[in-house]
Amino acid sequence: MAKDIKTEFGPMRSFFWPVHSYELKKILPMLFLFFFISFNYTILRDTKDTIVVTSKAGAEAIPFLKFWGTLPAAVLFMLIYSFLSNKLSKQALFATTLIPFLIFFGLFPTVIYPHREALQLDTLANALSEILPKGAYGFVESVRAWHFSVFYILAELWGSVALSLLFWGFANDITKTGEAKRFYALFGIGANIALFFSGEVIVRCSDIRKLVPAGVDPWQVSLNYMMTLLVLAGLAILAIYWWMGRNILTDTKFYNPDEQKGMKKEKPKMSVTDSLLFLARSPYVLCLALLVISYGVSINIIEVTWKKQLGMQFPDANEYSAFMGRFSQTTGIVTVLMMLFVGGNLLRRKGWGFTAMTTPVVLLLTGVAFFVFVLFRERLTPYIIELGTTPLWLAVIFGAAQNIMSKSAKYALFDPTKEMAYIPLDQESKVKGKAAVDVVGARLGKSGGSLIQQGLLIGLGATSIMQITPYLAGILFFIIALWISVVKVLDKKYTALVVEKQVEPTKV
């Protein structure tokens, strides 16, 4: 029988560093691999928003880019990746997948951005503006600045490709079940530590404008530094992966291909139709899908509205980027603290239902505060000026707090409770249910908010997110109310299944 982790390592070490000395050869390269991938992820996430929001396209382009850009690009990528996976070795596939990203992000500050005006598709964009309704302004401008749009789309794909597909695919291939229980939590904490370092890099590179002589574009200089560091981190990722292929995948103490094949379970491939049919037959799994959809739509609605406020507060790209750097640092710190001291403790002391309810309540409270300062700006201005600030700045701060709390709550509370809800299901429902939620819930969660915003912009003929903000606030609160209702229903079903099957509900 395997030893209990606390017996094996002791209470303190089992909490912070449950790793044997001989495992350092394997765990340290994996930690560095995850660190550099997460480092680049943060730089790209903040930079893509800065490039789009502070451009002529503005935050209004984001819903169109997410739906008409990122979604088709992800489908196209998966088709190409599936084709190459049958032709190339795993090592060659890893490099072939990553290198095109590094080439583009290396060329962007040196070739594309300096010639951005010459590369614009002005003729096509002007023709589209004559045909499309006023509400499609964001789409038209994203076509005009197609090079910025490509940067945004590839930056969005980095998270799915480098983190979800390449890193976790590699980790699942070379990590045994017993190791995963000890190592994967360390990866999650390490990723959020990377947020702190990448945030500091963004701030320092963005503040370079103070040292740039007159006549030099400070954002050009900032991009040069950040993309150089990103490419260097990408080369480090390739070097670490190559080293592990030579030293870990050839050492049977760390990796046994035959053993790993025997441990793998085939994951069912479900179409959208199959997933919808399965959800219709299983109210329990349908509730799980609604949780995922509710989170995705809610965070999307608030994020775009907040980024609009942020663009109004910081129209300069360097200032916008510097703020996003501090935002990423704070997100990393809060998330680590939440994961270490809140998530597990809340589950053990308050149970599944209370913990699952915390995330929508957090979004509700912070969302109310944020939209109050956005919607009632003029009425609040005389009172807020007396405090020495502005309603716009308070909207930016409350929006930042909302995003920080919602992201940390996702990692520390939402994800663990969602995964725990699969445990008491029978094996078929567990496997097929998760596949159905991944297909329907993930897709609708990511694209649902963008579709709502596009519909409102075009339907109302709006050219600014500010014009549809009251409708977005109403839709957000409706979705959160639905989310809370679903949690209550699922809590009863989950508790009944746990009692029936005598599964320990808070054992994590």
C-alpha positions in Angstrom: 0.0 0.0 0.0 1.3 3.5 -0.9 2.4 5.7 2.0 0.3 8.7 2.9 1.9 11.8 1.6 2.1 13.4 5.1 3.7 10.3 6.5 6.2 10.1 3.7 7.3 13.8 3.7 6.0 15.3 7.0 3.3 17.9 7.3 5.3 21.0 6.2 7.2 19.4 3.3 4.1 17.6 2.1 2.4 21.0 1.8 5.1 23.0 0.1 7.5 20.5 -1.6 6.5 16.8 -1.7 9.4 15.9 -4.0 12.2 13.2 -3.5 15.7 14.3 -4.1 16.2 11.8 -7.0 13.0 13.3 -8.7 14.7 16.7 -9.0 16.1 15.7 -12.4 12.6 15.4 -13.7 10.6 18.0 -11.7 12.9 21.0 -12.0 13.0 20.9 -15.9 9.2 20.6 -15.9 8.9 23.5 -13.5 11.1 25.7 -15.7 9.3 24.5 -18.8 5.9 25.6 -17.3 7.5 28.8 -16.0 8.7 29.9 -19.4 5.5 29.0 -21.1 3.4 30.9 -18.5 5.9 33.8 -18.6 5.2 34.1 -22.4 1.5 33.6 -21.9 1.2 36.6 -19.5 3.3 38.9 -21.8 1.2 38.0 -24.8 -2.1 38.2 -22.9 -1.3 41.8 -21.7 0.3 42.9 -24.9 -2.4 41.8 -27.2 -5.0 43.8 -25.2 -2.7 46.8 -25.2 -2.2 46.7 -29.0 -5.9 46.3 -29.8 -7.6 48.5 -27.1 -5.3 51.5 -27.6 -5.5 51.3 -31.4 -8.3 52.8 -33.5 -10.2 49.5 -33.3 -10.5 49.8 -29.5 -12.2 47.3 -27.1 -15.1 47.0 -29.6 -13.0 44.8 -31.8 -12.5 42.1 -29.1 -15.9 40.4 -29.4 -15.4 40.1 -33.2 -11.8 38.9 -32.9 -12.7 36.2 -30.3 -15.5 34.8 -32.4 -14.5 35.4 -36.1 -10.7 35.2 -35.5 -9.7 33.0 -32.6 -12.4 30.3 -33.0 -11.8 29.6 -36.7 -8.0 29.8 -36.1 -8.2 27.2 -33.3 -10.2 24.9 -35.6 -7.7 25.3 -38.4 -4.8 24.8 -36.1 -6.3 21.5 -34.8 -6.7 20.2 -38.3 -3.1 21.0 -39.2 -1.9 19.7 -35.8 -3.8 16.4 -36.3 -2.3 16.0 -39.8 1.3 16.7 -38.6 0.9 14.4 -35.6 0.6 11.4 -38.0 3.7 12.5 -39.9 6.2 13.7 -37.2 7.7 12.4 -34.1 6.6 14.0 -30.8 9.9 15.9 -30.5 9.6 17.2 -34.1 5.9 18.0 -33.6 6.6 20.0 -30.5 9.2 22.2 -32.2 7.2 22.5 -35.5 4.2 23.7 -33.5 6.1 26.3 -31.4 8.6 27.8 -33.8 6.0 29.6 -36.1 4.8 31.4 -33.0 8.3 32.6 -32.1 9.0 33.6 -35.7 5.9 35.8 -35.9 6.4 37.4 -32.5 10.0 38.0 -33.4 9.1 39.7 -36.6 6.2 41.8 -35.2 8.3 44.5 -33.5 11.1 44.5 -36.0 9.2 44.3 -39.4 5.4 44.5 -38.9 4.9 47.2 -36.3 7.3 49.7 -37.9 5.4 49.4 -41.2 1.9 49.1 -39.6 0.4 52.0 -41.6 1.6 50.7 -44.9 0.3 47.2 -44.2 -3.3 48.4 -43.3 -6.1 47.2 -45.6 -7.7 50.6 -45.8 -9.5 50.0 -49.2 -11.1 46.8 -48.0 -12.1 48.2 -44.6 -13.6 51.3 -46.2 -15.6 49.1 -48.6 -16.8 47.0 -45.6 -17.9 50.1 -43.7 -20.2 51.0 -46.6 -21.9 47.6 -46.6 -22.0 46.6 -42.9 -24.1 48.2 -40.2 -22.6 50.8 -37.8 -22.5 48.2 -35.0 -19.9 46.2 -37.0 -17.3 49.0 -36.4 -15.1 46.8 -34.4 -15.0 44.1 -37.1 -14.2 46.7 -39.8 -11.3 48.1 -37.8 -10.0 44.7 -37.0 -9.9 44.0 -40.7 -8.2 47.3 -41.4 -5.5 46.6 -38.8 -5.2 42.9 -39.8 -1.6 42.6 -38.5 -2.8 43.7 -35.0 -5.6 41.2 -35.3 -3.2 38.4 -36.2 -1.1 39.2 -33.2 -4.2 39.1 -31.0 -5.3 35.8 -32.4 -1.9 34.1 -32.1 -1.5 35.5 -28.6 -4.9 34.0 -27.7 -3.9 30.6 -29.2 -0.6 30.5 -27.2 -2.6 29.6 -24.1 -4.4 26.7 -25.7 -1.5 25.5 -27.8 1.6 25.9 -25.6 -0.1 25.4 -22.2 -3.0 23.1 -22.7 -1.8 21.0 -25.7 2.0 20.9 -25.6 2.8 21.2 -21.9 0.0 19.3 -20.3 0.1 16.7 -23.1 3.8 16.2 -22.4 3.3 16.2 -18.6 0.5 13.6 -18.9 2.7 11.4 -21.1 5.7 11.3 -18.7 4.1 11.6 -15.3 2.8 8.6 -13.3 -0.5 8.9 -11.4 1.3 8.9 -8.0 3.6 11.7 -9.2 0.7 13.7 -10.6 -0.9 14.0 -7.2 2.3 15.6 -5.9 3.6 17.5 -8.9 0.6 19.0 -10.6 -0.3 21.3 -7.7 3.3 22.6 -7.8 2.9 23.4 -11.5 -0.2 25.4 -10.8 1.5 27.5 -8.1 4.6 27.8 -10.3 2.5 29.2 -13.1 1.1 32.0 -10.9 4.6 32.8 -9.6 5.5 33.3 -13.3 2.7 35.9 -13.4 4.6 38.0 -10.8 7.9 37.9 -12.8 6.3 38.5 -16.2 4.2 41.3 -14.7 7.4 43.0 -13.4 9.0 42.6 -16.9 6.0 44.2 -18.5 6.0 47.1 -16.1 9.8 47.8 -16.6 9.6 47.5 -20.3 6.5 49.8 -20.5 8.1 52.4 -18.2 11.0 52.7 -20.7 9.3 55.7 -22.2 10.9 57.9 -19.5 14.3 57.1 -20.9 13.5 57.3 -24.6 14.7 60.5 -26.4 12.2 62.7 -28.1 11.1 61.6 -31.6 11.4 57.9 -30.7 8.2 55.8 -30.4 8.4 54.5 -26.8 5.9 51.7 -27.5 8.1 50.5 -30.3 11.0 50.3 -27.8 8.8 48.5 -25.3 7.7 45.9 -27.9 11.3 45.3 -28.9 12.3 44.4 -25.3 9.2 42.3 -24.5 9.2 40.3 -27.8 13.0 39.7 -27.5 12.5 38.3 -24.0 9.5 36.3 -25.3 11.6 34.7 -28.1 14.5 34.0 -25.7 12.0 32.3 -23.3 10.7 30.3 -26.3 14.2 29.1 -27.2 14.6 28.1 -23.5 11.4 26.0 -23.8 12.7 24.2 -26.9 16.1 23.6 -25.2 14.5 22.2 -22.1 12.2 19.9 -24.1 15.1 18.7 -26.1 17.2 18.0 -23.0 14.3 16.1 -21.4 14.0 14.0 -24.6 17.6 13.1 -24.3 17.8 12.6 -20.5 14.3 11.8 -19.2 12.6 9.9 -22.0 15.6 7.6 -22.1 15.7 6.9 -18.4 13.4 4.0 -17.3 13.5 5.4 -13.7 11.5 8.4 -14.9 9.7 7.2 -18.0 8.5 3.8 -19.2 6.6 4.0 -22.5 5.0 0.6 -22.1 3.8 1.4 -18.6 2.4 4.8 -19.7 0.5 3.2 -22.6 -1.1 0.7 -20.1 -2.2 3.6 -17.8 -3.9 5.6 -20.6 -7.6 5.5 -21.1 -9.1 6.4 -24.4 -10.9 9.7 -24.2 -14.1 9.6 -26.3 -14.3 12.0 -29.2 -17.7 13.5 -29.1 -19.2 15.8 -31.7 -21.3 18.8 -30.7 -24.5 16.9 -31.6 -23.4 13.8 -29.5 -22.5 16.1 -26.6 -25.9 17.9 -26.7 -27.7 14.6 -26.8 -25.7 13.3 -23.8 -26.4 16.6 -21.9 -30.2 16.2 -22.6 -30.1 12.7 -21.1 -28.2 13.7 -18.0 -29.5 16.7 -15.9 -26.5 16.3 -13.6 -23.9 16.8 -16.4 -26.1 19.5 -17.9 -25.8 21.4 -14.7 -22.0 21.1 -14.9 -22.0 22.4 -18.5 -24.2 25.4 -17.4 -21.6 26.2 -14.7 -18.8 26.3 -17.3 -20.9 28.3 -19.7 -22.0 30.8 -17.0 -18.4 31.4 -15.9 -17.1 31.9 -19.5 -19.9 34.3 -20.5 -19.8 36.3 -17.2 -16.0 36.9 -17.3 -16.1 37.7 -21.0 -18.9 40.4 -20.5 -17.1 42.1 -17.7 -13.6 41.8 -19.2 -14.5 43.6 -22.4 -16.4 46.4 -20.6 -13.5 46.8 -18.2 -10.9 47.0 -21.0 -13.0 49.8 -22.5 -12.7 51.7 -19.3 -9.0 50.9 -19.1 -8.5 52.2 -22.6 -10.3 55.5 -21.7 -8.1 55.9 -18.6 -4.9 54.9 -20.3 -5.0 55.9 -24.1 -1.2 55.7 -24.2 0.0 52.1 -25.0 2.9 52.3 -22.5 0.7 53.4 -19.7 -1.9 50.8 -20.5 0.8 48.1 -20.7 2.4 49.1 -17.4 -1.0 48.9 -15.6 -1.6 45.5 -17.1 1.8 44.4 -15.8 0.9 45.4 -12.2 -2.5 43.7 -12.7 -0.8 40.4 -13.7 1.5 40.6 -10.7 -1.4 41.1 -8.3 -3.4 38.3 -10.0 -0.5 35.9 -9.5 0.0 36.8 -5.8 -3.7 36.6 -4.9 -4.2 33.3 -6.8 -1.3 31.6 -5.0 -2.6 32.8 -1.7 -6.1 31.6 -2.6 -4.8 28.2 -3.7 -2.7 27.7 -0.6 -4.9 29.0 2.1 -8.5 29.3 0.9 -9.5 26.6 -1.6 -8.7 23.5 0.3 -9.7 25.0 3.7 -13.1 26.2 2.4 -13.9 22.7 0.9 -13.0 20.9 4.1 -14.8 23.3 6.5 -17.9 24.4 4.4 -18.4 21.7 1.9 -18.9 21.5 -1.8 -22.1 23.7 -2.1 -20.7 26.7 -0.2 -17.4 26.5 -2.0 -19.0 26.3 -5.5 -21.3 29.2 -4.6 -18.4 31.4 -3.7 -17.3 32.1 -7.3 -20.6 33.5 -8.6 -21.2 35.5 -5.4 -17.7 37.0 -5.9 -18.5 37.9 -9.5 -21.9 39.3 -8.4 -20.6 41.6 -5.7 -17.6 42.9 -7.7 -19.7 43.2 -10.8 -22.3 45.4 -9.0 -19.6 47.7 -7.7 -18.0 47.9 -11.2 -21.1 48.7 -13.1 -22.3 51.2 -10.5 -19.3 53.4 -11.3 -19.7 52.8 -15.1 -23.4 53.4 -15.4 -23.9 56.2 -12.8 -20.7 58.1 -13.6 -22.2 61.5 -14.1 -24.4 61.3 -10.9 -21.5 60.2 -8.8 -18.9 62.6 -10.2 -19.5 65.5 -7.7 -19.2 63.1 -4.7 -16.2 61.2 -6.0 -14.3 64.4 -6.9 -14.4 65.3 -3.3 -12.4 62.1 -2.6 -9.7 63.3 -4.9 -10.4 60.8 -7.7 -12.7 60.2 -10.6 -15.5 57.7 -11.4 -13.5 56.4 -14.4 -10.5 55.6 -12.2 -12.8 53.9 -9.6 -14.4 51.8 -12.4 -10.9 50.8 -13.6 -9.9 49.8 -10.0 -13.1 47.9 -9.3 -12.9 46.2 -12.7 -9.3 45.1 -11.9 -10.4 43.8 -8.5 -13.2 41.9 -10.1 -10.9 40.3 -12.7 -8.3 39.4 -10.1 -10.9 37.9 -7.7 -12.7 36.0 -10.5 -9.5 34.5 -11.9 -8.1 33.5 -8.5 -11.6 32.1 -7.5 -11.6 30.1 -10.7 -8.3 28.4 -10.0 -8.8 28.0 -6.2 -12.5 27.3 -6.0 -14.3 26.9 -9.3 -12.0 24.4 -11.0 -11.7 22.1 -7.9 -15.4 21.9 -7.2 -16.2 21.4 -10.9 -13.7 18.4 -11.1 -14.9 17.0 -7.8 -18.5 16.9 -9.1 -17.5 14.2 -11.6 -16.2 11.8 -8.8 -19.5 10.2 -7.7 -20.6 9.5 -11.3 -20.4 6.1 -12.8 -17.4 5.5 -15.1 -19.3 6.0 -18.4 -21.0 9.2 -17.2 -17.7 10.5 -15.8 -15.8 10.0 -19.0 -18.5 11.0 -21.5 -19.8 13.7 -19.3 -16.5 15.4 -19.1 -16.0 15.1 -22.8 -19.5 16.7 -23.4 -18.8 19.5 -21.0 -15.5 20.2 -22.7 -17.1 20.3 -26.1 -20.3 22.3 -25.4 -19.5 24.2 -22.2 -16.0 25.3 -23.2 -17.1 26.5 -26.7 -20.2 28.3 -25.5 -18.5 29.8 -22.5 -15.7 31.3 -24.6 -17.9 32.4 -27.6 -21.2 33.1 -25.8 -20.1 36.5 -24.3 -18.7 37.6 -27.7 -21.9 36.7 -29.5 -24.0 38.6 -27.0 -21.8 41.7 -27.4 -21.8 41.4 -31.2 -25.6 41.1 -31.2 -26.1 44.1 -29.1 -23.6 46.3 -31.0 -25.1 45.4 -34.4 -28.7 45.2 -33.3 -28.6 48.6 -31.6 -26.3 50.2 -34.2 -23.8 51.0 -31.4 -20.2 52.0 -32.2 -19.0 51.8 -28.6 -19.2 49.3 -25.8 -20.4 52.2 -23.5 -23.7 52.3 -25.5 -24.5 48.7 -24.7 -23.2 48.6 -21.1 -26.6 48.9 -19.4 -27.8 45.8 -21.4 -24.6 43.9 -20.6 -25.0 44.6 -16.9 -28.6 43.2 -17.0 -27.5 40.1 -18.9 -24.6 39.6 -16.5 -26.8 39.6 -13.4 -29.3 37.3 -15.1 -26.6 34.8 -15.9 -25.1 35.0 -12.4 -28.6 34.4 -10.9 -29.0 31.4 -13.2 -25.5 30.2 -12.2 -26.4 30.4 -8.5 -29.6 28.5 -9.1 -27.7 25.8 -10.9 -25.2 25.5 -8.1 -28.1 24.9 -5.6 -29.6 22.2 -7.8 -26.3 20.5 -8.4 -25.4 20.6 -4.7 -28.5 18.6 -3.9 -27.7 16.1 -6.7 -24.0 15.8 -5.7 -24.7 15.3 -2.0 -27.3 12.6 -2.8 -24.8 10.8 -5.0 -22.0 11.1 -2.4 -24.3 9.6 0.3 -25.5 6.9 -2.1 -22.0 5.8 -3.1 -20.3 6.7 0.2 -17.8 8.9 -1.5 -15.9 11.3 0.7 -17.0 14.8 -0.7 -14.1 16.9 0.5 -11.1 14.6 0.0 -8.9 16.5 -2.4 
